[in-house]
Amino acid sequence: MSSALTDLLPHPIVQAPMAGGVSVPRLAAAVSEAGGLGFLAAGYKTADGMYQEIKQLRSLTQRPFGVNLFMPQPEYADPAAVDVYAHQLAGEAAWYDTELGDRDSGRDDGYDAKLAVLLDNPVPVVSFHFGVPGADVLEALRRAGTFTLVTATTPDEALAVERAGADAVIAQGVEAGGHQGTHRDNPEAECAGLGVLALVSQIRETVGIPVVAAGGIMRGGQIAAVLAAGAGAAQLGTAFLATHESGANAVHKQALTNPLFTRTELTRAFSGRPARGLVNRFLREHGPYAPAAYPEVHHLTAPLRKKAAASGDAQGMALWAGQGHRQARELPAGQLVEVLAAELEAASTALSAHPKGPTR
């Protein structure tokens, strides 16, 4: 791992940026204060909303932190398919006594305005999801003193990240909760994702830039495994979703270990892009019919998800979670970093003691 990144975090632990109100300033601050790298999620926020959260975070910690941006999405959705899905969701709107959202509420997530804020008021780290920014953007951030990361889900995507000039790549395995950060939403390839260990190993043989591993990581032993596979750090989302400082809805936190929710699936039901969540009624009923249409479907379902959350109805919420969700621990975020670091040290010590595996 490059010294530029290791200087940012005493422990090789990155808190994943989780959009939708989860990655709030108090969570990022707690993680950074404990020696990890806390992240704010700028997705679905205005540029000013992002700026205000950065100001709040800076008042809570002097440690390095990151901000994540969603890349603008191309227009490829079939309007007729979106119409059909909207018709299917009419029953949900009636059930929750609300209207469907405006599918044409915007597709660039205020990217240019947010980028301008981050260039005028540089932060230590910026990461990108859903694509690769231009080389000029990455160079401008580098000149501003910002370390840049870009998500990749395949070795080819990682190569595109390196060629664009990013400082590091986030290797996101298919186990990861929330949205897959594919650079192109290809429905034909959505079930062909690689697990994080295989992905890290392949990306390490493809690119020369540092790799941060992401996907289903919940324990320090798993962090040791991805470090052994060639990553320099691990990014954890679901593990921090359940912490005290997380901004996640209480129903969402409880669902992670609720016996009613036994598994996760990748689905387009809530947003139109593949995202991993706990299997609930909404996902089962609408997932098979949801079109490849992001962010149109995200906008359509926003009022439904909001009403479900307000009423405490876990069966209508987007319960994003990685495959390791049953291992979630309800701890203060700083304490979780300390526990993970201790588990990592123990696992690394055990690995050093038996470098060739146990004797028979």
Salt bridges, closest charged atoms under 4 A:
GLU53 OE1 - LYS45 NZ 3.75
ASP83 OD1 - ARG103 NH1 2.47
GLU92 OE2 - ARG281 NH1 2.69
GLU92 OE2 - HIS286 NE2 2.70
ASP109 OD2 - LYS114 NZ 2.97
GLU139 OE1 - ARG142 NH1 3.00
GLU139 OE2 - ARG143 NH1 3.86
GLU157 OE1 - HIS183 NE2 3.95
ASP167 OD1 - ARG142 NH2 3.19
ASP185 OD2 - ARG268 NH1 2.71
GLU190 OE1 - ARG268 NH2 2.51
GLU265 OE2 - ARG263 NH1 2.42
GLU285 OE1 - ARG281 NH1 3.08
GLU296 OE2 - ARG107 NH1 2.70
GLU343 OE2 - ARG329 NH1 2.70
